Amino acid sequence: MNIWLIQTGEPLPLDNSVKKMRTAILADELIKRGHSVLWWTSAFDHFKKEWLFEKDNEVELKNWIKIKALKGLGYKKNVSFLRFIDHRIVARKFRKIAPKMSKPDVIIASMPPHDLAYHSAMFAKKYDIPVLVDIRDPWPDIFLNHVPKTLQRFAKAALYSDVQMVKKTMKMADGLIAVTNTFLDWGLNYAIREKTLTDKVLPLGYKKQKTLNDTKTAKFTHLIEELKDKFIIFFVGTMSRKYHNPSILLEVAGRVKNKNIHFIIAGTGELFKELKENSKRLDNTTLTGWLNQDEIEFWLKSSRIGVCPVNKEMDLPTNKAYAYLSAGLPIISAFQGDLKGIIEKYQIGFYYPPNDIDALTNCVMKLYNNPDLHKQMSENAKRVFDEMFDADKIYEEYTEHIEKVANEYSRSV
């Protein structure tokens, strides 16, 4: 089949150093099973906030995935008016260009962005093509989290047309895919229907790297030699003031500075320079900056705990949790929803309330002071990953679901 994947917020696997996420892993699996893939995306790198291409572009990767990159406006902050406009431009370009392309057999449209998903679904219905909507974030509802309660009434009015877009998208979809149960329920609520066989929860998951490239991790050899007897606590992710703010880890590091504990904080983002400066007073904290896939795996294998901090109560999936589990790291997380439930049900770590430094410190010390507890939670983490979050299994199931929906659709037309 000829399959279109619609997703603008992931890093493009233009070289081997890029960590593959949901769309890239799915594309690989589809190619492996003999399908052709066209990935519609943005010319702007959402994570690094820089242009990948200076204009609309089409490239073909070595593994035969075609990339159709559309240039928007670009933006500096994830939650911003410029990002909103950027997505509108990309969505409208898709609406103009898509009818000129060879028609696909099935479309997988990711949300966010909701406006591009809407135009993808509209295109699919116009040309009688099955479309699955992959829900990863509850846009535009999530925007209300950033608006004071006194202004939410006005915000809801301003977002009225976007909400209508989402409702129509969910109703047009021939099936809903979601990364959590909560998100699937959210989508079905907008679609005003019950769950059917074409709806499915498929977590983000994580693709374990089989071997490490030692030359790519050599720069950490000296550091890991210094830390070989340390109890390493690991954070990897985008450092955001509104979401994944690891500043709390510096506070905890200050409280446990007399222990044999070291914090590795990896990634970049708007807070990196501030955190780097604040960490200078702590000799038990290292900020690594951006890591490639080999380097992430290197620190996963060297660490004892993985941390998922967040500033406010939030029910979102987070890639870092699955990465931690892949290495058997117990998780300490402030996220609500599915992740909190899994942590508590399967005893793979601890939940702590957002911004609660005392609670986070206590969780760290429980695992540090109790080797038997750490060992048990580590074993639980490995088992949960193998059974629930191994990307090899998830995306094989995802591909089979796409094939089934497309085949049944073709028989019914």
C-alpha positions as a Python dict, from the first residue, in 0.01 Angstrom:
ca = {
    (1, 'M'): (0, 0, 0),
    (2, 'N'): (91, 364, -39),
    (3, 'I'): (61, 517, 310),
    (4, 'W'): (71, 880, 420),
    (5, 'L'): (191, 964, 770),
    (6, 'I'): (100, 1315, 888),
    (7, 'Q'): (317, 1439, 1177),
    (8, 'T'): (510, 1766, 1226),
    (9, 'G'): (651, 1755, 1579),
    (10, 'E'): (907, 1474, 1567),
    (11, 'P'): (1277, 1489, 1480),
    (12, 'L'): (1335, 1365, 1126),
    (13, 'P'): (1576, 1069, 1098),
    (14, 'L'): (1798, 1248, 846),
    (15, 'D'): (2106, 1076, 992),
    (16, 'N'): (2179, 788, 1230),
    (17, 'S'): (2236, 1013, 1533),
    (18, 'V'): (1868, 1116, 1551),
    (19, 'K'): (1659, 936, 1811),
    (20, 'K'): (1365, 781, 1628),
    (21, 'M'): (1023, 847, 1774),
    (22, 'R'): (673, 719, 1700),
    (23, 'T'): (631, 815, 1334),
    (24, 'A'): (985, 716, 1233),
    (25, 'I'): (957, 377, 1403),
    (26, 'L'): (614, 317, 1246),
    (27, 'A'): (749, 418, 904),
    (28, 'D'): (1035, 168, 937),
    (29, 'E'): (791, -110, 1024),
    (30, 'L'): (562, -23, 732),
    (31, 'I'): (857, -23, 490),
    (32, 'K'): (975, -357, 629),
    (33, 'R'): (633, -505, 548),
    (34, 'G'): (651, -388, 187),
    (35, 'H'): (451, -64, 197),
    (36, 'S'): (563, 275, 62),
    (37, 'V'): (557, 572, 299),
    (38, 'L'): (523, 947, 244),
    (39, 'W'): (573, 1142, 566),
    (40, 'W'): (420, 1490, 562),
    (41, 'T'): (597, 1711, 813),
    (42, 'S'): (730, 2061, 885),
    (43, 'A'): (1053, 2212, 756),
    (44, 'F'): (1106, 2337, 1113),
    (45, 'D'): (1270, 2130, 1388),
    (46, 'H'): (1029, 2147, 1683),
    (47, 'F'): (1292, 2038, 1938),
    (48, 'K'): (1593, 2243, 1832),
    (49, 'K'): (1383, 2539, 1712),
    (50, 'E'): (1575, 2570, 1387),
    (51, 'W'): (1506, 2523, 1016),
    (52, 'L'): (1578, 2185, 860),
    (53, 'F'): (1494, 2320, 515),
    (54, 'E'): (1478, 2680, 396),
    (55, 'K'): (1176, 2612, 176),
    (56, 'D'): (919, 2341, 103),
    (57, 'N'): (1116, 2030, 22),
    (58, 'E'): (1083, 1663, -66),
    (59, 'V'): (1361, 1417, 18),
    (60, 'E'): (1396, 1040, 12),
    (61, 'L'): (1583, 870, 295),
    (62, 'K'): (1808, 567, 253),
    (63, 'N'): (1539, 336, 387),
    (64, 'W'): (1299, 454, 112),
    (65, 'I'): (1085, 676, 330),
    (66, 'K'): (988, 992, 144),
    (67, 'I'): (967, 1317, 341),
    (68, 'K'): (744, 1604, 229),
    (69, 'A'): (845, 1905, 442),
    (70, 'L'): (631, 2219, 438),
    (71, 'K'): (769, 2552, 558),
    (72, 'G'): (567, 2751, 809),
    (73, 'L'): (669, 3048, 1019),
    (74, 'G'): (881, 2889, 1290),
    (75, 'Y'): (856, 2969, 1662),
    (76, 'K'): (1071, 3001, 1974),
    (77, 'K'): (831, 2869, 2239),
    (78, 'N'): (612, 2560, 2240),
    (79, 'V'): (316, 2747, 2384),
    (80, 'S'): (295, 3061, 2173),
    (81, 'F'): (86, 3246, 1918),
    (82, 'L'): (365, 3202, 1660),
    (83, 'R'): (342, 2824, 1691),
    (84, 'F'): (-32, 2846, 1636),
    (85, 'I'): (21, 3049, 1317),
    (86, 'D'): (302, 2820, 1202),
    (87, 'H'): (73, 2517, 1220),
    (88, 'R'): (-202, 2702, 1032),
    (89, 'I'): (37, 2780, 747),
    (90, 'V'): (156, 2419, 722),
    (91, 'A'): (-203, 2288, 731),
    (92, 'R'): (-316, 2521, 453),
    (93, 'K'): (-16, 2428, 240),
    (94, 'F'): (-110, 2063, 280),
    (95, 'R'): (-465, 2141, 170),
    (96, 'K'): (-334, 2298, -154),
    (97, 'I'): (-57, 2049, -234),
    (98, 'A'): (-212, 1713, -132),
    (99, 'P'): (-469, 1695, -420),
    (100, 'K'): (-180, 1721, -669),
    (101, 'M'): (-3, 1415, -526),
    (102, 'S'): (-56, 1046, -605),
    (103, 'K'): (-341, 934, -377),
    (104, 'P'): (-261, 707, -82),
    (105, 'D'): (-440, 388, 20),
    (106, 'V'): (-462, 499, 384),
    (107, 'I'): (-371, 806, 593),
    (108, 'I'): (-246, 816, 953),
    (109, 'A'): (-294, 1171, 1085),
    (110, 'S'): (-137, 1261, 1417),
    (111, 'M'): (-273, 1510, 1669),
    (112, 'P'): (-125, 1760, 1737),
    (113, 'P'): (-140, 1963, 1529),
    (114, 'H'): (-519, 1949, 1518),
    (115, 'D'): (-561, 2175, 1213),
    (116, 'L'): (-336, 1958, 995),
    (117, 'A'): (-519, 1646, 1119),
    (118, 'Y'): (-847, 1816, 1024),
    (119, 'H'): (-736, 1892, 668),
    (120, 'S'): (-596, 1539, 637),
    (121, 'A'): (-931, 1392, 737),
    (122, 'M'): (-1116, 1627, 501),
    (123, 'F'): (-887, 1520, 217),
    (124, 'A'): (-940, 1153, 302),
    (125, 'K'): (-1318, 1183, 297),
    (126, 'K'): (-1317, 1379, -30),
    (127, 'Y'): (-1116, 1109, -208),
    (128, 'D'): (-1269, 810, -29),
    (129, 'I'): (-952, 713, 159),
    (130, 'P'): (-956, 553, 508),
    (131, 'V'): (-801, 772, 777),
    (132, 'L'): (-684, 687, 1129),
    (133, 'V'): (-625, 969, 1376),
    (134, 'D'): (-337, 915, 1620),
    (135, 'I'): (-405, 1115, 1940),
    (136, 'R'): (-89, 1216, 2128),
    (137, 'D'): (-203, 1538, 2296),
    (138, 'P'): (-556, 1669, 2367),
    (139, 'W'): (-537, 1985, 2155),
    (140, 'P'): (-679, 2247, 2180),
    (141, 'D'): (-807, 2161, 2530),
    (142, 'I'): (-454, 2157, 2671),
    (143, 'F'): (-414, 2527, 2592),
    (144, 'L'): (-660, 2607, 2871),
    (145, 'N'): (-400, 2483, 3122),
    (146, 'H'): (-197, 2794, 3044),
    (147, 'V'): (-482, 3041, 3091),
    (148, 'P'): (-581, 3187, 3433),
    (149, 'K'): (-921, 3063, 3550),
    (150, 'T'): (-1060, 3416, 3530),
    (151, 'L'): (-987, 3421, 3155),
    (152, 'Q'): (-1085, 3065, 3065),
    (153, 'R'): (-1435, 3166, 2955),
    (154, 'F'): (-1282, 3402, 2696),
    (155, 'A'): (-1020, 3145, 2596),
    (156, 'K'): (-1290, 2885, 2528),
    (157, 'A'): (-1472, 3135, 2308),
    (158, 'A'): (-1150, 3214, 2119),
    (159, 'L'): (-1087, 2842, 2062),
    (160, 'Y'): (-1442, 2767, 1947),
    (161, 'S'): (-1349, 2711, 1581),
    (162, 'D'): (-1058, 2488, 1683),
    (163, 'V'): (-1284, 2277, 1902),
    (164, 'Q'): (-1524, 2239, 1610),
    (165, 'M'): (-1230, 2129, 1395),
    (166, 'V'): (-1143, 1857, 1646),
    (167, 'K'): (-1504, 1737, 1668),
    (168, 'K'): (-1526, 1704, 1290),
    (169, 'T'): (-1189, 1530, 1270),
    (170, 'M'): (-1287, 1270, 1529),
    (171, 'K'): (-1619, 1206, 1356),
    (172, 'M'): (-1456, 1168, 1014),
    (173, 'A'): (-1190, 927, 1139),
    (174, 'D'): (-1238, 562, 1046),
    (175, 'G'): (-1059, 473, 1368),
    (176, 'L'): (-887, 640, 1660),
    (177, 'I'): (-542, 545, 1785),
    (178, 'A'): (-427, 690, 2119),
    (179, 'V'): (-113, 673, 2328),
    (180, 'T'): (-314, 639, 2652),
    (181, 'N'): (-657, 518, 2759),
    (182, 'T'): (-739, 869, 2878),
    (183, 'F'): (-669, 1014, 2534),
    (184, 'L'): (-878, 750, 2358),
    (185, 'D'): (-1173, 831, 2585),
    (186, 'W'): (-1117, 1200, 2506),
    (187, 'G'): (-1128, 1133, 2133),
    (188, 'L'): (-1436, 911, 2154),
    (189, 'N'): (-1611, 1180, 2357),
    (190, 'Y'): (-1550, 1428, 2074),
    (191, 'A'): (-1664, 1170, 1818),
    (192, 'I'): (-1979, 1108, 2027),
    (193, 'R'): (-1959, 731, 1997),
    (194, 'E'): (-1850, 416, 2177),
    (195, 'K'): (-1524, 233, 2112),
    (196, 'T'): (-1517, -1, 1810),
    (197, 'L'): (-1269, -255, 1671),
    (198, 'T'): (-1097, 18, 1467),
    (199, 'D'): (-1006, 212, 1785),
    (200, 'K'): (-694, 113, 1973),
    (201, 'V'): (-457, 222, 2251),
    (202, 'L'): (-97, 191, 2135),
    (203, 'P'): (155, 352, 2375),
    (204, 'L'): (452, 554, 2252),
    (205, 'G'): (690, 282, 2365),
    (206, 'Y'): (1067, 287, 2327),
    (207, 'K'): (1303, 116, 2084),
    (208, 'K'): (1599, -32, 2266),
    (209, 'Q'): (1935, -4, 2096),
    (210, 'K'): (2098, -344, 2061),
    (211, 'T'): (2460, -224, 2062),
    (212, 'L'): (2639, 99, 2149),
    (213, 'N'): (2883, 287, 1927),
    (214, 'D'): (3175, 340, 2165),
    (215, 'T'): (3324, 619, 1956),
    (216, 'K'): (3003, 821, 2000),
    (217, 'T'): (3007, 785, 2379),
    (218, 'A'): (3382, 825, 2430),
    (219, 'K'): (3350, 1184, 2553),
    (220, 'F'): (3186, 1051, 2872),
    (221, 'T'): (3450, 788, 2947),
    (222, 'H'): (3640, 1009, 3193),
    (223, 'L'): (3320, 1123, 3365),
    (224, 'I'): (3180, 774, 3409),
    (225, 'E'): (3514, 665, 3556),
    (226, 'E'): (3474, 937, 3819),
    (227, 'L'): (3115, 829, 3885),
    (228, 'K'): (3160, 450, 3872),
    (229, 'D'): (3066, 402, 4238),
    (230, 'K'): (2793, 668, 4242),
    (231, 'F'): (2418, 616, 4262),
    (232, 'I'): (2323, 799, 3941),
    (233, 'I'): (1983, 962, 3897),
    (234, 'F'): (1901, 1040, 3534),
    (235, 'F'): (1680, 1296, 3360),
    (236, 'V'): (1666, 1329, 2982),
    (237, 'G'): (1433, 1560, 2793),
    (238, 'T'): (1351, 1909, 2673),
    (239, 'M'): (1394, 2162, 2953),
    (240, 'S'): (1077, 2369, 2954),
    (241, 'R'): (962, 2626, 3207),
    (242, 'K'): (598, 2525, 3163),
    (243, 'Y'): (627, 2146, 3141),
    (244, 'H'): (939, 1936, 3196),
    (245, 'N'): (1125, 2167, 3431),
    (246, 'P'): (1410, 1975, 3598),
    (247, 'S'): (1500, 2265, 3831),
    (248, 'I'): (1356, 2065, 4121),
    (249, 'L'): (1639, 1814, 4073),
    (250, 'L'): (1893, 2083, 4164),
    (251, 'E'): (1703, 2145, 4487),
    (252, 'V'): (1708, 1774, 4571),
    (253, 'A'): (2076, 1750, 4476),
    (254, 'G'): (2150, 2023, 4727),
    (255, 'R'): (1973, 1828, 5001),
    (256, 'V'): (2155, 1500, 4935),
    (257, 'K'): (2501, 1643, 4860),
    (258, 'N'): (2659, 1443, 5142),
    (259, 'K'): (2535, 1113, 4997),
    (260, 'N'): (2695, 900, 4727),
    (261, 'I'): (2439, 1029, 4476),
    (262, 'H'): (2500, 1207, 4144),
    (263, 'F'): (2244, 1366, 3911),
    (264, 'I'): (2286, 1353, 3532),
    (265, 'I'): (2055, 1606, 3364),
    (266, 'A'): (2054, 1564, 2985),
    (267, 'G'): (1890, 1762, 2707),
    (268, 'T'): (1844, 2119, 2594),
    (269, 'G'): (1568, 2380, 2593),
    (270, 'E'): (1480, 2728, 2709),
    (271, 'L'): (1598, 2658, 3066),
    (272, 'F'): (1934, 2502, 2984),
    (273, 'K'): (2155, 2810, 3038),
    (274, 'E'): (1978, 2898, 3363),
    (275, 'L'): (2009, 2543, 3495),
    (276, 'K'): (2372, 2521, 3388),
    (277, 'E'): (2452, 2836, 3584),
    (278, 'N'): (2259, 2725, 3892),
    (279, 'S'): (2425, 2382, 3888),
    (280, 'K'): (2774, 2529, 3929),
    (281, 'R'): (2729, 2535, 4306),
    (282, 'L'): (2667, 2159, 4311),
    (283, 'D'): (2946, 1906, 4267),
    (284, 'N'): (2694, 1618, 4253),
    (285, 'T'): (2518, 1741, 3937),
    (286, 'T'): (2622, 1726, 3570),
    (287, 'L'): (2437, 1884, 3277),
    (288, 'T'): (2537, 1706, 2958),
    (289, 'G'): (2350, 1912, 2699),
    (290, 'W'): (2194, 1740, 2396),
    (291, 'L'): (2256, 1365, 2363),
    (292, 'N'): (2243, 1142, 2059),
    (293, 'Q'): (2079, 800, 2077),
    (294, 'D'): (2400, 615, 2169),
    (295, 'E'): (2469, 862, 2449),
    (296, 'I'): (2118, 828, 2588),
    (297, 'E'): (2156, 451, 2596),
    (298, 'F'): (2496, 491, 2761),
    (299, 'W'): (2351, 688, 3054),
    (300, 'L'): (2045, 465, 3081),
    (301, 'K'): (2277, 170, 3135),
    (302, 'S'): (2486, 366, 3387),
    (303, 'S'): (2198, 501, 3599),
    (304, 'R'): (1992, 371, 3891),
    (305, 'I'): (1676, 589, 3880),
    (306, 'G'): (1492, 779, 3605),
    (307, 'V'): (1300, 1098, 3695),
    (308, 'C'): (995, 1253, 3524),
    (309, 'P'): (940, 1598, 3680),
    (310, 'V'): (651, 1822, 3579),
    (311, 'N'): (534, 2159, 3715),
    (312, 'K'): (161, 2098, 3747),
    (313, 'E'): (-88, 1814, 3750),
    (314, 'M'): (-71, 1676, 3398),
    (315, 'D'): (-193, 1360, 3229),
    (316, 'L'): (45, 1326, 2937),
    (317, 'P'): (255, 1034, 2813),
    (318, 'T'): (628, 1096, 2828),
    (319, 'N'): (890, 920, 2616),
    (320, 'K'): (1145, 938, 2893),
    (321, 'A'): (941, 701, 3114),
    (322, 'Y'): (956, 425, 2854),
    (323, 'A'): (1328, 485, 2801),
    (324, 'Y'): (1391, 447, 3175),
    (325, 'L'): (1188, 125, 3189),
    (326, 'S'): (1381, -21, 2896),
    (327, 'A'): (1695, -12, 3113),
    (328, 'G'): (1517, -141, 3423),
    (329, 'L'): (1528, 194, 3601),
    (330, 'P'): (1266, 255, 3870),
    (331, 'I'): (1075, 574, 3787),
    (332, 'I'): (1003, 869, 4014),
    (333, 'S'): (733, 1073, 3840),
    (334, 'A'): (499, 1367, 3899),
    (335, 'F'): (271, 1281, 3605),
    (336, 'Q'): (-94, 1190, 3657),
    (337, 'G'): (-311, 953, 3454),
    (338, 'D'): (-190, 630, 3294),
    (339, 'L'): (173, 665, 3405),
    (340, 'K'): (81, 718, 3770),
    (341, 'G'): (-154, 420, 3755),
    (342, 'I'): (111, 193, 3603),
    (343, 'I'): (374, 300, 3858),
    (344, 'E'): (143, 219, 4147),
    (345, 'K'): (-11, -97, 4000),
    (346, 'Y'): (313, -266, 3898),
    (347, 'Q'): (541, -123, 4171),
    (348, 'I'): (797, 22, 3931),
    (349, 'G'): (877, 338, 4128),
    (350, 'F'): (702, 623, 4302),
    (351, 'Y'): (465, 909, 4227),
    (352, 'Y'): (525, 1246, 4392),
    (353, 'P'): (305, 1559, 4374),
    (354, 'P'): (435, 1823, 4128),
    (355, 'N'): (685, 2070, 4282),
    (356, 'D'): (696, 1883, 4614),
    (357, 'I'): (1068, 1883, 4691),
    (358, 'D'): (1024, 1698, 5022),
    (359, 'A'): (828, 1416, 4855),
    (360, 'L'): (1076, 1382, 4568),
    (361, 'T'): (1370, 1375, 4811),
    (362, 'N'): (1198, 1106, 5019),
    (363, 'C'): (1137, 893, 4709),
    (364, 'V'): (1504, 919, 4610),
    (365, 'M'): (1620, 825, 4959),
    (366, 'K'): (1383, 525, 4980),
    (367, 'L'): (1545, 370, 4675),
    (368, 'Y'): (1896, 478, 4775),
    (369, 'N'): (1871, 336, 5127),
    (370, 'N'): (1691, 13, 5036),
    (371, 'P'): (1885, -199, 4781),
    (372, 'D'): (1630, -482, 4800),
    (373, 'L'): (1344, -247, 4716),
    (374, 'H'): (1546, -98, 4429),
    (375, 'K'): (1626, -444, 4293),
    (376, 'Q'): (1261, -552, 4304),
    (377, 'M'): (1136, -235, 4136),
    (378, 'S'): (1409, -267, 3873),
    (379, 'E'): (1298, -621, 3791),
    (380, 'N'): (936, -505, 3777),
    (381, 'A'): (1036, -222, 3542),
    (382, 'K'): (1207, -461, 3300),
    (383, 'R'): (905, -692, 3298),
    (384, 'V'): (658, -407, 3241),
    (385, 'F'): (868, -274, 2954),
    (386, 'D'): (891, -615, 2786),
    (387, 'E'): (518, -677, 2819),
    (388, 'M'): (378, -330, 2750),
    (389, 'F'): (622, -76, 2606),
    (390, 'D'): (868, -252, 2376),
    (391, 'A'): (847, -54, 2051),
    (392, 'D'): (924, -360, 1838),
    (393, 'K'): (600, -521, 1959),
    (394, 'I'): (391, -203, 1965),
    (395, 'Y'): (467, -94, 1609),
    (396, 'E'): (427, -441, 1465),
    (397, 'E'): (78, -438, 1618),
    (398, 'Y'): (24, -80, 1490),
    (399, 'T'): (117, -183, 1135),
    (400, 'E'): (-111, -487, 1144),
    (401, 'H'): (-396, -264, 1263),
    (402, 'I'): (-341, -20, 974),
    (403, 'E'): (-342, -307, 724),
    (404, 'K'): (-659, -454, 873),
    (405, 'V'): (-848, -121, 871),
    (406, 'A'): (-738, -42, 513),
    (407, 'N'): (-828, -389, 382),
    (408, 'E'): (-1170, -392, 545),
    (409, 'Y'): (-1237, -39, 415),
    (410, 'S'): (-1149, -143, 58),
    (411, 'R'): (-1385, -442, 79),
    (412, 'S'): (-1672, -225, 205),
    (413, 'V'): (-1643, 41, -64),
}
